[in-house]
Amino acid sequence: MAKEHKRLGDLLLEQSLITPQHLVEAIEEQRRTGHLLGATLLRIGALTEDALIHCLQRQLGLPLLDLNDIVVDEQALSLIKEEVASKYGAIPIELEGRSTLIVAMADPLNVAALEDLRFHAGMFIQPVLARPSQIAEAIERFYHIDSSVNEVIQNIIHSEDDLVVAAVSEEEQAQAIDDLIKEAEGRPIVRLTNWLLHRAVEERASDVHIEPQDHDLVVRLRVDGMLQELQRLPKWTQGAVVSRIKVLSNLDIAEKRQPQDGRLMVDIAGRRIDMRVSTLPITNGEKVVIRVVDQKNSMVALTNLGMHDDDLTRLKRYLERPQGIVLVTGPTGSGKSTLLYSALRHIQHETKNLVTVEDPVEYQIAGVNQVQVDEKAKKSFPTALRAILRQDPDVIMIGEIRDKETAQIAFRASITGHLVLS
């Protein structure tokens, strides 16, 4: 027990890792700056981080954690404020039972730090050893959501009525794991997720990418076909944000090893936005991509798409033909679907029977017969197209031609009196 209460300076002197002069200099510097003794000794070059860590590990017999491989528990993090963690070079890692908090520390010999941490957490403190540089980086990484996010979250607190996310039923929630549900339903996470969806609609994004990386969670939006970074969130938000989206999309939040697909509806500024959700397990967790289907963005007149006059005239001439095929190609988010829907609305008339076959039906257009492909129900593109051709169509819009059979039917239809768009 005597060893546990030995001070760091005395221990380093005993091990001949520093000189008395180094200790005097460090203490004077410490009084001036208020920094920890270990950090001060490192800064003035009196010893190396490796020497400090190995000395403490040998003396105390504590495990050395690599914080680069650790995901800090959000609940543990909430027990110690950032300023206290920074003051003592300590970061809470996880809860052990109901009364013990595991804390990574650069100087577990600091009795005053242990007492203060116990006072703030209201729990017993079980210290483990970590490198001072890693602790400083972890404090920055896990505690620090930049000021813009804090400001936005405060705004969301005061304007939650602007965004109502459709909730799943109690029966569906009961099937999921209790602790994941609890984490995903925490109010900060609910507000943060709502804000992400809200920003996606505000920025006219076609897709939202939520990507777990080594040390943080990156959120990117695809706007006008180009991905751009919206926000970097602390790593500890990863599990809760992904779980929240999976709960809203009626996906299995306990299943993290298989890709899943779902959908959710949100109400923003009085209009309903359909969102298609896809999850994919990757090395750092689960990546989530959300396709944003905003009906407002689809209702664009052909003349307002920004096409050159020559291109617009040529396209209109193609659309006026009684038969033939018009193919629109381009990368993700470039506006293929928007152009096709605008073309349909341009040629829509009571004298024409317009039918679409899509997977999924992205935008609903009054007066157009839209067919949803359903592979499980054996309603594929080819089978749906064969049925449509028996429905006396004038114009057929095919969501995408993805196989030889669909291509054959589409081209046959285009030379037998039908205008085909795809």
C-alpha positions as a Markdown table, in Angstrom:
| # | Residue | x | y | z |
|---|---|---|---|---|
| 1 | Met | 0.0 | 0.0 | 0.0 |
| 2 | Ala | 2.9 | 2.4 | 0.7 |
| 3 | Lys | 4.0 | 2.2 | -2.9 |
| 4 | Glu | 0.5 | 3.3 | -4.1 |
| 5 | His | 0.8 | 6.6 | -2.1 |
| 6 | Lys | 4.4 | 7.3 | -3.3 |
| 7 | Arg | 4.6 | 10.5 | -5.4 |
| 8 | Leu | 5.6 | 10.4 | -9.0 |
| 9 | Gly | 8.6 | 12.6 | -8.6 |
| 10 | Asp | 10.0 | 10.5 | -5.7 |
| 11 | Leu | 9.4 | 7.3 | -7.8 |
| 12 | Leu | 11.3 | 8.7 | -10.8 |
| 13 | Leu | 14.2 | 9.8 | -8.6 |
| 14 | Glu | 14.4 | 6.3 | -7.0 |
| 15 | Gln | 14.6 | 4.8 | -10.5 |
| 16 | Ser | 17.3 | 7.3 | -11.5 |
| 17 | Leu | 15.1 | 8.4 | -14.5 |
| 18 | Ile | 15.4 | 12.1 | -13.6 |
| 19 | Thr | 17.9 | 14.2 | -11.5 |
| 20 | Pro | 16.9 | 16.3 | -8.5 |
| 21 | Gln | 17.6 | 19.4 | -10.7 |
| 22 | His | 15.1 | 18.1 | -13.2 |
| 23 | Leu | 12.5 | 17.7 | -10.5 |
| 24 | Val | 13.1 | 21.2 | -9.1 |
| 25 | Glu | 12.8 | 22.7 | -12.6 |
| 26 | Ala | 9.6 | 20.7 | -13.3 |
| 27 | Ile | 8.0 | 21.7 | -10.0 |
| 28 | Glu | 8.7 | 25.4 | -10.7 |
| 29 | Glu | 7.3 | 25.0 | -14.2 |
| 30 | Gln | 4.3 | 23.1 | -12.8 |
| 31 | Arg | 3.5 | 25.9 | -10.4 |
| 32 | Arg | 3.6 | 28.4 | -13.2 |
| 33 | Thr | 1.4 | 26.5 | -15.7 |
| 34 | Gly | -0.7 | 24.3 | -13.4 |
| 35 | His | 0.0 | 21.2 | -15.6 |
| 36 | Leu | 0.7 | 17.7 | -14.3 |
| 37 | Leu | 4.2 | 16.9 | -13.1 |
| 38 | Gly | 4.6 | 14.0 | -15.6 |
| 39 | Ala | 3.5 | 16.1 | -18.5 |
| 40 | Thr | 5.8 | 18.9 | -17.4 |
| 41 | Leu | 8.8 | 16.5 | -17.2 |
| 42 | Leu | 8.0 | 15.3 | -20.7 |
| 43 | Arg | 7.7 | 18.9 | -22.0 |
| 44 | Ile | 11.1 | 20.0 | -20.6 |
| 45 | Gly | 12.7 | 16.9 | -22.0 |
| 46 | Ala | 13.7 | 15.4 | -18.6 |
| 47 | Leu | 12.5 | 11.9 | -19.7 |
| 48 | Thr | 10.7 | 10.1 | -22.5 |
| 49 | Glu | 7.1 | 9.0 | -22.5 |
| 50 | Asp | 8.2 | 5.4 | -22.9 |
| 51 | Ala | 10.5 | 5.6 | -19.8 |
| 52 | Leu | 7.6 | 7.2 | -17.8 |
| 53 | Ile | 5.1 | 4.5 | -18.8 |
| 54 | His | 7.4 | 1.6 | -18.2 |
| 55 | Cys | 8.4 | 2.9 | -14.8 |
| 56 | Leu | 4.8 | 3.3 | -13.7 |
| 57 | Gln | 3.8 | -0.1 | -15.2 |
| 58 | Arg | 6.6 | -1.9 | -13.4 |
| 59 | Gln | 6.0 | -0.1 | -10.1 |
| 60 | Leu | 2.1 | -0.4 | -10.0 |
| 61 | Gly | 1.5 | -3.5 | -12.0 |
| 62 | Leu | -1.5 | -1.8 | -13.8 |
| 63 | Pro | -2.5 | -2.8 | -17.4 |
| 64 | Leu | -1.4 | -0.4 | -20.1 |
| 65 | Leu | -4.3 | 0.5 | -22.5 |
| 66 | Asp | -3.9 | 1.5 | -26.1 |
| 67 | Leu | -6.5 | 4.2 | -26.3 |
| 68 | Asn | -6.4 | 4.0 | -30.2 |
| 69 | Asp | -8.2 | 0.7 | -29.9 |
| 70 | Ile | -10.7 | 1.8 | -27.3 |
| 71 | Val | -14.3 | 3.1 | -27.8 |
| 72 | Val | -15.2 | 5.1 | -24.8 |
| 73 | Asp | -18.6 | 4.4 | -23.2 |
| 74 | Glu | -20.8 | 7.5 | -23.5 |
| 75 | Gln | -22.4 | 6.9 | -20.1 |
| 76 | Ala | -18.9 | 6.7 | -18.5 |
| 77 | Leu | -17.8 | 9.8 | -20.3 |
| 78 | Ser | -20.8 | 11.8 | -19.0 |
| 79 | Leu | -19.7 | 11.2 | -15.3 |
| 80 | Ile | -16.6 | 13.3 | -15.6 |
| 81 | Lys | -16.5 | 16.8 | -17.1 |
| 82 | Glu | -14.0 | 17.6 | -19.8 |
| 83 | Glu | -12.2 | 20.2 | -17.7 |
| 84 | Val | -11.7 | 17.7 | -14.9 |
| 85 | Ala | -10.4 | 15.1 | -17.3 |
| 86 | Ser | -8.0 | 17.6 | -18.8 |
| 87 | Lys | -6.8 | 18.8 | -15.4 |
| 88 | Tyr | -5.8 | 15.3 | -14.2 |
| 89 | Gly | -4.9 | 13.7 | -17.6 |
| 90 | Ala | -7.6 | 11.1 | -17.1 |
| 91 | Ile | -10.4 | 9.8 | -19.3 |
| 92 | Pro | -13.3 | 7.6 | -18.1 |
| 93 | Ile | -13.4 | 4.4 | -20.2 |
| 94 | Glu | -16.3 | 2.3 | -19.0 |
| 95 | Leu | -18.5 | 1.4 | -16.0 |
| 96 | Glu | -17.9 | -1.8 | -14.1 |
| 97 | Gly | -21.0 | -2.8 | -12.3 |
| 98 | Arg | -23.0 | 0.0 | -10.6 |
| 99 | Ser | -20.3 | 1.4 | -8.4 |
| 100 | Thr | -17.0 | 1.4 | -10.2 |
| 101 | Leu | -15.7 | 3.7 | -13.0 |
| 102 | Ile | -12.6 | 2.5 | -14.9 |
| 103 | Val | -10.4 | 5.6 | -15.7 |
| 104 | Ala | -7.3 | 5.7 | -17.9 |
| 105 | Met | -4.7 | 7.9 | -16.3 |
| 106 | Ala | -1.3 | 9.2 | -17.1 |
| 107 | Asp | -0.4 | 9.3 | -13.4 |
| 108 | Pro | -2.3 | 6.8 | -11.3 |
| 109 | Leu | -0.1 | 7.8 | -8.3 |
| 110 | Asn | -1.9 | 11.2 | -8.0 |
| 111 | Val | -4.0 | 10.6 | -4.9 |
| 112 | Ala | -5.6 | 14.1 | -5.1 |
| 113 | Ala | -6.7 | 13.3 | -8.7 |
| 114 | Leu | -8.2 | 10.0 | -7.7 |
| 115 | Glu | -10.1 | 11.6 | -4.8 |
| 116 | Asp | -11.4 | 14.4 | -7.0 |
| 117 | Leu | -12.5 | 12.0 | -9.8 |
| 118 | Arg | -14.3 | 9.9 | -7.2 |
| 119 | Phe | -16.1 | 13.0 | -5.9 |
| 120 | His | -17.2 | 14.1 | -9.4 |
| 121 | Ala | -18.3 | 10.7 | -10.6 |
| 122 | Gly | -19.8 | 9.6 | -7.3 |
| 123 | Met | -18.2 | 6.2 | -7.8 |
| 124 | Phe | -15.1 | 4.2 | -6.9 |
| 125 | Ile | -12.3 | 4.9 | -9.4 |
| 126 | Gln | -10.3 | 1.9 | -10.8 |
| 127 | Pro | -7.3 | 3.4 | -12.6 |
| 128 | Val | -5.6 | 1.9 | -15.6 |
| 129 | Leu | -2.5 | 3.2 | -17.3 |
| 130 | Ala | -2.3 | 5.0 | -20.6 |
| 131 | Arg | 0.2 | 7.2 | -22.5 |
| 132 | Pro | -0.2 | 10.9 | -21.7 |
| 133 | Ser | -0.2 | 11.7 | -25.5 |
| 134 | Gln | -3.0 | 9.2 | -26.1 |
| 135 | Ile | -5.0 | 10.5 | -23.2 |
| 136 | Ala | -4.8 | 14.1 | -24.4 |
| 137 | Glu | -5.8 | 13.0 | -27.9 |
| 138 | Ala | -8.7 | 10.9 | -26.5 |
| 139 | Ile | -10.0 | 13.8 | -24.4 |
| 140 | Glu | -10.0 | 15.9 | -27.6 |
| 141 | Arg | -11.6 | 13.2 | -29.6 |
| 142 | Phe | -14.3 | 12.0 | -27.3 |
| 143 | Tyr | -15.3 | 15.1 | -25.5 |
| 144 | His | -14.9 | 17.7 | -28.2 |
| 145 | Ile | -17.9 | 18.1 | -30.5 |
| 146 | Asp | -17.0 | 21.3 | -32.3 |
| 147 | Ser | -18.8 | 24.5 | -31.4 |
| 148 | Ser | -21.0 | 24.4 | -34.5 |
| 149 | Val | -22.5 | 21.1 | -33.5 |
| 150 | Asn | -23.1 | 22.3 | -29.9 |
| 151 | Glu | -24.8 | 25.4 | -31.3 |
| 152 | Val | -26.9 | 23.3 | -33.7 |
| 153 | Ile | -27.9 | 20.9 | -31.0 |
| 154 | Gln | -29.0 | 23.8 | -28.8 |
| 155 | Asn | -31.1 | 25.1 | -31.7 |
| 156 | Ile | -32.6 | 21.7 | -32.2 |
| 157 | Ile | -33.6 | 21.7 | -28.5 |
| 158 | His | -35.6 | 24.9 | -29.0 |
| 159 | Ser | -37.1 | 23.9 | -32.4 |
| 160 | Glu | -37.8 | 20.2 | -32.2 |
| 161 | Asp | -41.3 | 20.8 | -33.6 |
| 162 | Asp | -39.8 | 21.4 | -37.0 |
| 163 | Leu | -38.8 | 17.8 | -37.4 |
| 164 | Val | -40.9 | 14.8 | -36.4 |
| 165 | Val | -39.4 | 11.4 | -37.2 |
| 166 | Ala | -41.8 | 8.6 | -37.5 |
| 167 | Ala | -41.4 | 6.2 | -34.5 |
| 168 | Val | -41.7 | 2.4 | -34.6 |
| 169 | Ser | -44.3 | 0.6 | -32.7 |
| 170 | Glu | -43.8 | -0.6 | -29.1 |
| 171 | Glu | -44.0 | -4.2 | -30.3 |
| 172 | Glu | -41.2 | -3.7 | -32.8 |
| 173 | Gln | -39.0 | -2.0 | -30.1 |
| 174 | Ala | -39.6 | -4.9 | -27.8 |
| 175 | Gln | -37.9 | -7.3 | -30.2 |
| 176 | Ala | -34.6 | -5.3 | -30.1 |
| 177 | Ile | -31.9 | -5.4 | -27.4 |
| 178 | Asp | -32.8 | -3.3 | -24.4 |
| 179 | Asp | -29.5 | -1.5 | -23.9 |
| 180 | Leu | -29.2 | -0.6 | -27.6 |
| 181 | Ile | -32.7 | 0.8 | -27.6 |
| 182 | Lys | -31.9 | 2.8 | -24.4 |
| 183 | Glu | -28.8 | 4.2 | -26.0 |
| 184 | Ala | -30.5 | 5.1 | -29.3 |
| 185 | Glu | -33.4 | 6.8 | -27.5 |
| 186 | Gly | -31.2 | 9.1 | -25.4 |
| 187 | Arg | -32.4 | 12.7 | -26.1 |
| 188 | Pro | -29.0 | 14.1 | -27.2 |
| 189 | Ile | -28.7 | 11.3 | -29.8 |
| 190 | Val | -32.3 | 11.7 | -30.9 |
| 191 | Arg | -31.7 | 15.5 | -31.4 |
| 192 | Leu | -28.3 | 14.8 | -33.2 |
| 193 | Thr | -29.9 | 12.3 | -35.6 |
| 194 | Asn | -32.8 | 14.6 | -36.3 |
| 195 | Trp | -30.4 | 17.4 | -37.0 |
| 196 | Leu | -28.4 | 15.2 | -39.5 |
| 197 | Leu | -31.6 | 14.3 | -41.4 |
| 198 | His | -32.8 | 17.9 | -41.3 |
| 199 | Arg | -29.5 | 19.2 | -42.7 |
| 200 | Ala | -29.6 | 16.6 | -45.5 |
| 201 | Val | -33.0 | 18.0 | -46.6 |
| 202 | Glu | -32.0 | 21.6 | -46.2 |
| 203 | Glu | -28.8 | 21.1 | -48.3 |
| 204 | Arg | -30.9 | 19.3 | -51.0 |
| 205 | Ala | -28.8 | 16.2 | -50.6 |
| 206 | Ser | -29.6 | 13.0 | -52.6 |
| 207 | Asp | -27.7 | 10.8 | -50.2 |
| 208 | Val | -26.3 | 10.8 | -46.6 |
| 209 | His | -23.2 | 8.8 | -45.8 |
| 210 | Ile | -22.5 | 8.0 | -42.2 |
| 211 | Glu | -19.0 | 6.4 | -42.1 |
| 212 | Pro | -17.3 | 5.1 | -39.1 |
| 213 | Gln | -13.5 | 5.7 | -39.1 |
| 214 | Asp | -10.7 | 4.9 | -36.7 |
| 215 | His | -11.2 | 7.8 | -34.4 |
| 216 | Asp | -14.4 | 9.5 | -35.4 |
| 217 | Leu | -17.7 | 9.3 | -37.3 |
| 218 | Val | -17.8 | 11.2 | -40.6 |
| 219 | Val | -21.1 | 12.4 | -42.1 |
| 220 | Arg | -21.0 | 13.3 | -45.8 |
| 221 | Leu | -23.8 | 14.6 | -48.1 |
| 222 | Arg | -24.1 | 14.1 | -51.8 |
| 223 | Val | -25.2 | 17.4 | -53.2 |
| 224 | Asp | -25.5 | 17.9 | -57.0 |
| 225 | Gly | -23.7 | 14.6 | -57.5 |
| 226 | Met | -20.6 | 15.5 | -55.3 |
| 227 | Leu | -19.9 | 14.2 | -51.8 |
| 228 | Gln | -19.0 | 16.8 | -49.3 |
| 229 | Glu | -18.2 | 16.5 | -45.6 |
| 230 | Leu | -20.9 | 17.8 | -43.3 |
| 231 | Gln | -19.5 | 16.9 | -39.9 |
| 232 | Arg | -17.0 | 14.8 | -37.9 |
| 233 | Leu | -18.6 | 13.4 | -34.8 |
| 234 | Pro | -16.8 | 11.8 | -31.8 |
| 235 | Lys | -16.4 | 8.0 | -32.0 |
| 236 | Trp | -18.6 | 7.4 | -29.0 |
| 237 | Thr | -21.6 | 8.7 | -31.0 |
| 238 | Gln | -21.2 | 5.9 | -33.6 |
| 239 | Gly | -23.2 | 3.1 | -32.0 |
| 240 | Ala | -26.0 | 5.3 | -30.8 |
| 241 | Val | -26.5 | 7.2 | -34.1 |
| 242 | Val | -26.5 | 4.0 | -36.1 |
| 243 | Ser | -28.8 | 2.3 | -33.7 |
| 244 | Arg | -31.2 | 5.3 | -33.7 |
| 245 | Ile | -31.4 | 5.2 | -37.5 |
| 246 | Lys | -31.9 | 1.4 | -37.5 |
| 247 | Val | -34.7 | 1.7 | -34.9 |
| 248 | Leu | -36.5 | 4.4 | -37.1 |
| 249 | Ser | -36.0 | 2.2 | -40.2 |
| 250 | Asn | -37.4 | -0.9 | -38.5 |
| 251 | Leu | -34.1 | -2.8 | -38.9 |
| 252 | Asp | -32.6 | -5.3 | -36.5 |
| 253 | Ile | -30.2 | -3.3 | -34.4 |
| 254 | Ala | -28.8 | -6.5 | -32.9 |
| 255 | Glu | -27.6 | -7.7 | -36.4 |
| 256 | Lys | -24.3 | -6.0 | -37.1 |
| 257 | Arg | -22.7 | -8.5 | -39.4 |
| 258 | Gln | -25.1 | -8.5 | -42.3 |
| 259 | Pro | -26.2 | -5.7 | -44.7 |
| 260 | Gln | -29.8 | -4.5 | -44.1 |
| 261 | Asp | -32.2 | -2.3 | -46.0 |
| 262 | Gly | -35.1 | -0.3 | -44.6 |
| 263 | Arg | -37.0 | 3.0 | -45.0 |
| 264 | Leu | -38.3 | 5.8 | -42.8 |
| 265 | Met | -40.5 | 8.9 | -43.2 |
| 266 | Val | -39.8 | 12.3 | -41.8 |
| 267 | Asp | -41.9 | 15.4 | -41.6 |
| 268 | Ile | -39.9 | 18.6 | -42.3 |
| 269 | Ala | -41.4 | 22.0 | -42.8 |
| 270 | Gly | -44.8 | 20.5 | -43.3 |
| 271 | Arg | -43.8 | 18.0 | -46.0 |
| 272 | Arg | -43.1 | 14.3 | -45.9 |
| 273 | Ile | -39.7 | 13.1 | -46.9 |
| 274 | Asp | -39.1 | 9.4 | -47.8 |
| 275 | Met | -35.7 | 8.0 | -46.8 |
| 276 | Arg | -34.3 | 4.7 | -47.9 |
| 277 | Val | -31.7 | 3.3 | -45.5 |
| 278 | Ser | -28.9 | 0.8 | -46.3 |
| 279 | Thr | -26.4 | -0.6 | -43.8 |
| 280 | Leu | -23.1 | -2.2 | -44.6 |
| 281 | Pro | -20.7 | -3.8 | -42.1 |
| 282 | Ile | -17.1 | -2.5 | -42.7 |
| 283 | Thr | -13.9 | -2.8 | -40.7 |
| 284 | Asn | -14.7 | 0.1 | -38.3 |
| 285 | Gly | -18.4 | -0.7 | -37.7 |
| 286 | Glu | -21.5 | -0.3 | -39.8 |
| 287 | Lys | -21.7 | 2.3 | -42.6 |
| 288 | Val | -25.1 | 3.8 | -43.2 |
| 289 | Val | -26.2 | 5.3 | -46.5 |
| 290 | Ile | -29.6 | 7.1 | -46.6 |
| 291 | Arg | -31.2 | 8.0 | -50.0 |
| 292 | Val | -33.3 | 11.1 | -49.5 |
| 293 | Val | -36.4 | 11.2 | -51.7 |
| 294 | Asp | -37.8 | 14.7 | -51.6 |
| 295 | Gln | -41.0 | 15.0 | -53.7 |
| 296 | Lys | -40.5 | 18.7 | -53.9 |
| 297 | Asn | -37.2 | 18.3 | -55.7 |
| 298 | Ser | -38.8 | 16.0 | -58.3 |
| 299 | Met | -41.4 | 18.4 | -59.4 |
| 300 | Val | -39.1 | 20.4 | -61.7 |
| 301 | Ala | -40.3 | 21.5 | -65.1 |
| 302 | Leu | -38.2 | 20.3 | -68.0 |
| 303 | Thr | -37.4 | 23.9 | -68.9 |
| 304 | Asn | -36.0 | 24.6 | -65.4 |
| 305 | Leu | -33.4 | 21.8 | -65.3 |
| 306 | Gly | -30.7 | 24.1 | -66.6 |
| 307 | Met | -30.1 | 22.3 | -69.9 |
| 308 | His | -28.6 | 24.2 | -72.9 |
| 309 | Asp | -31.2 | 25.3 | -75.4 |
| 310 | Asp | -29.9 | 23.0 | -78.1 |
| 311 | Asp | -30.0 | 19.9 | -75.7 |
| 312 | Leu | -33.5 | 20.8 | -74.5 |
| 313 | Thr | -34.8 | 21.2 | -78.0 |
| 314 | Arg | -33.3 | 17.8 | -79.0 |
| 315 | Leu | -34.8 | 16.1 | -75.9 |
| 316 | Lys | -38.2 | 17.6 | -76.5 |
| 317 | Arg | -38.1 | 16.3 | -80.1 |
| 318 | Tyr | -37.2 | 12.8 | -78.9 |
| 319 | Leu | -40.1 | 12.9 | -76.4 |
| 320 | Glu | -42.6 | 13.9 | -79.1 |
| 321 | Arg | -41.9 | 10.7 | -81.1 |
| 322 | Pro | -44.6 | 8.0 | -80.9 |
| 323 | Gln | -42.0 | 5.2 | -80.5 |
| 324 | Gly | -38.3 | 4.8 | -79.7 |
| 325 | Ile | -36.1 | 4.7 | -76.6 |
| 326 | Val | -34.5 | 7.5 | -74.6 |
| 327 | Leu | -31.7 | 6.4 | -72.3 |
| 328 | Val | -30.4 | 8.7 | -69.5 |
| 329 | Thr | -27.0 | 7.8 | -68.1 |
| 330 | Gly | -24.8 | 9.3 | -65.5 |
| 331 | Pro | -23.2 | 8.9 | -62.0 |
| 332 | Thr | -25.0 | 8.6 | -58.7 |
| 333 | Gly | -26.9 | 11.8 | -57.7 |
| 334 | Ser | -26.4 | 13.4 | -61.2 |
| 335 | Gly | -30.2 | 13.8 | -61.7 |
| 336 | Lys | -31.2 | 10.9 | -63.9 |
| 337 | Ser | -34.4 | 10.2 | -62.0 |
| 338 | Thr | -35.3 | 13.9 | -61.8 |
| 339 | Leu | -34.8 | 14.3 | -65.6 |
| 340 | Leu | -37.0 | 11.2 | -66.3 |
| 341 | Tyr | -39.8 | 12.4 | -64.0 |
| 342 | Ser | -39.6 | 15.8 | -65.6 |
| 343 | Ala | -39.8 | 14.2 | -69.0 |
| 344 | Leu | -42.9 | 12.2 | -68.0 |
| 345 | Arg | -44.7 | 15.3 | -66.7 |
| 346 | His | -43.8 | 17.1 | -69.9 |
| 347 | Ile | -45.5 | 14.5 | -72.1 |
| 348 | Gln | -48.3 | 13.6 | -69.7 |
| 349 | His | -51.7 | 14.1 | -71.4 |
| 350 | Glu | -55.1 | 12.6 | -71.1 |
| 351 | Thr | -54.7 | 11.0 | -74.5 |
| 352 | Lys | -51.7 | 8.9 | -73.3 |
| 353 | Asn | -51.3 | 5.9 | -71.0 |
| 354 | Leu | -48.1 | 6.4 | -69.0 |
| 355 | Val | -46.8 | 3.4 | -67.0 |
| 356 | Thr | -43.6 | 3.1 | -65.0 |
| 357 | Val | -41.8 | 0.1 | -63.5 |
| 358 | Glu | -39.4 | 1.1 | -60.7 |
| 359 | Asp | -37.3 | -0.3 | -57.9 |
| 360 | Pro | -38.3 | 1.5 | -55.7 |
| 361 | Val | -41.0 | 4.0 | -56.8 |
| 362 | Glu | -39.1 | 7.2 | -55.8 |
| 363 | Tyr | -41.7 | 9.9 | -56.6 |
| 364 | Gln | -45.4 | 9.5 | -57.0 |
| 365 | Ile | -47.0 | 11.4 | -60.0 |
| 366 | Ala | -50.7 | 11.9 | -60.2 |
| 367 | Gly | -52.2 | 10.3 | -63.4 |
| 368 | Val | -49.2 | 8.0 | -64.0 |
| 369 | Asn | -49.5 | 4.3 | -63.4 |
| 370 | Gln | -46.4 | 3.3 | -61.3 |
| 371 | Val | -45.4 | -0.3 | -60.7 |
| 372 | Gln | -43.1 | -1.3 | -57.8 |
| 373 | Val | -40.7 | -4.1 | -58.5 |
| 374 | Asp | -40.7 | -6.8 | -55.8 |
| 375 | Glu | -38.2 | -9.6 | -56.2 |
| 376 | Lys | -39.5 | -11.5 | -53.2 |
| 377 | Ala | -43.0 | -11.6 | -54.8 |
| 378 | Lys | -41.4 | -12.7 | -58.1 |
| 379 | Lys | -42.3 | -9.3 | -59.6 |
| 380 | Ser | -39.0 | -8.5 | -61.4 |
| 381 | Phe | -38.4 | -5.9 | -64.1 |
| 382 | Pro | -39.0 | -8.5 | -67.0 |
| 383 | Thr | -42.2 | -10.0 | -65.5 |
| 384 | Ala | -43.6 | -6.5 | -64.7 |
| 385 | Leu | -42.7 | -5.3 | -68.2 |
| 386 | Arg | -44.4 | -8.2 | -69.9 |
| 387 | Ala | -47.6 | -7.4 | -67.9 |
| 388 | Ile | -47.3 | -3.7 | -68.7 |
| 389 | Leu | -47.1 | -4.4 | -72.4 |
| 390 | Arg | -50.5 | -6.1 | -72.1 |
| 391 | Gln | -51.9 | -2.9 | -70.6 |
| 392 | Asp | -52.0 | -0.9 | -73.8 |
| 393 | Pro | -49.3 | 1.6 | -72.8 |
| 394 | Asp | -48.2 | 4.6 | -74.9 |
| 395 | Val | -45.1 | 5.5 | -72.8 |
| 396 | Ile | -43.2 | 3.2 | -70.5 |
| 397 | Met | -40.6 | 4.4 | -68.0 |
| 398 | Ile | -38.2 | 1.7 | -66.7 |
| 399 | Gly | -36.3 | 2.7 | -63.6 |
| 400 | Glu | -33.1 | 1.0 | -64.7 |
| 401 | Ile | -32.1 | -1.6 | -67.2 |
| 402 | Arg | -29.9 | -4.0 | -65.2 |
| 403 | Asp | -30.0 | -7.3 | -67.1 |
| 404 | Lys | -30.2 | -8.7 | -70.6 |
| 405 | Glu | -33.8 | -9.7 | -70.5 |
| 406 | Thr | -35.0 | -6.3 | -69.4 |
| 407 | Ala | -32.9 | -4.7 | -72.2 |
| 408 | Gln | -34.4 | -7.1 | -74.8 |
| 409 | Ile | -38.0 | -6.3 | -73.8 |
| 410 | Ala | -37.3 | -2.6 | -73.6 |
| 411 | Phe | -35.9 | -2.4 | -77.1 |
| 412 | Arg | -38.6 | -4.6 | -78.6 |
| 413 | Ala | -41.2 | -2.4 | -77.0 |
| 414 | Ser | -39.4 | 0.7 | -78.5 |
| 415 | Ile | -39.8 | -0.6 | -82.1 |
| 416 | Thr | -43.4 | -1.8 | -81.7 |
| 417 | Gly | -45.2 | 1.5 | -81.1 |
| 418 | His | -44.1 | 2.4 | -77.6 |
| 419 | Leu | -41.9 | 5.3 | -76.3 |
| 420 | Val | -39.5 | 3.9 | -73.7 |
| 421 | Leu | -37.7 | 6.0 | -71.2 |
| 422 | Ser | -34.9 | 4.6 | -68.9 |
